[in-house]
Amino acid sequence: MNENQPTMPPLAEFFLTRKVPCAFLAVILLTTLFWIPGLFASLPPLAFMVSFGSSILHMLTPGLFAIISIGGGLAFTLHTAVISAFLVWLLSGFAVWPAIMVMVFYAVVPMLAGQILRKPGGFQLCMSWLLIAMLVATLVFLAAGAWMQDSSSIQAFVRSLIEPVLAAVPNPEKQLTDDMVEQATQFLVWVLPGSLALSFWSIWSLNVLFARQISVRYGFFSGDQTPMLELRFNKSVAYAFVVMLLLANFTEGSVQYIAVCAAFLFGGALSVQGVFVTHLWLRARDMQLFIAVMYVLLLMWSLIVIPFMVLGLLDIWYDFRRKFGPAIGGK
């Protein structure tokens, strides 16, 4: 170990190197959405900030399992995951579904991502693995919900989730006609699964990269340290995106619905690659203001993702970043 390598704080080392304390920490993070806001229920001005903070803590759970996967290995992480799932099973009143979701979605997926990240070329493989894992997890979650509610299809189940939300939206003097509400419902029904999968991919990817940063800082990571801005998917993701687009346009029913979900996810990931290519191109020319403008436009104008998506797709074959110079990734 490098003499200048920082040492992990004793409290963090205690929780991260012992299975039961680590499992309790995971459950605390998982349940912050339920108990932290209640502590501040008598302070309405803080309600939003507290809810937002508890959401961030909740979403750090995959990062915790990625860290212990990198530092402690598969056996340690699996044992911790089983204990965490058991605790969730107890807290949920012996409900099996939440325990399974915690075990697979919050623990096993980031655990495997952490292991993949340690391999040569692991960064690109890890991001692709998370794409597939988030797509499958989203579809399984929605299919399970449809089965438990006796819905005829995933699409019908998603519609049953959206309709009560739109019905609760204030509509004074019927400013929104029934046709407008129906169009909004149809739009949300088609984009919700893909949006969920893309959001999960983004959050889980950031968690894994955060775990890598922590692991590098404290000297127990020796895998792929490719910078985030160097994200570049392989051709299989591009081919999958094209196939899903074709299925979305030339099929019907559940196949079409799943294809739209997958195309939304793959297209969103490719647009992220396109944004990173543009970010590096602008940075190579010291155009920092334009980088800020780019991200502001992405927040304000959703259609701007389309050219970034095309750029990300083309980058898979042409590797535009190679032309920026060898030092661009290390700035």
Summary of the structure (lengths in Angstrom):
residues: 331
radius of gyration: 21.7
end to end distance: 25.2
largest distance: 70.6
contacts: 997
relative contact order: 0.09
helix: 81%
strand: 0%
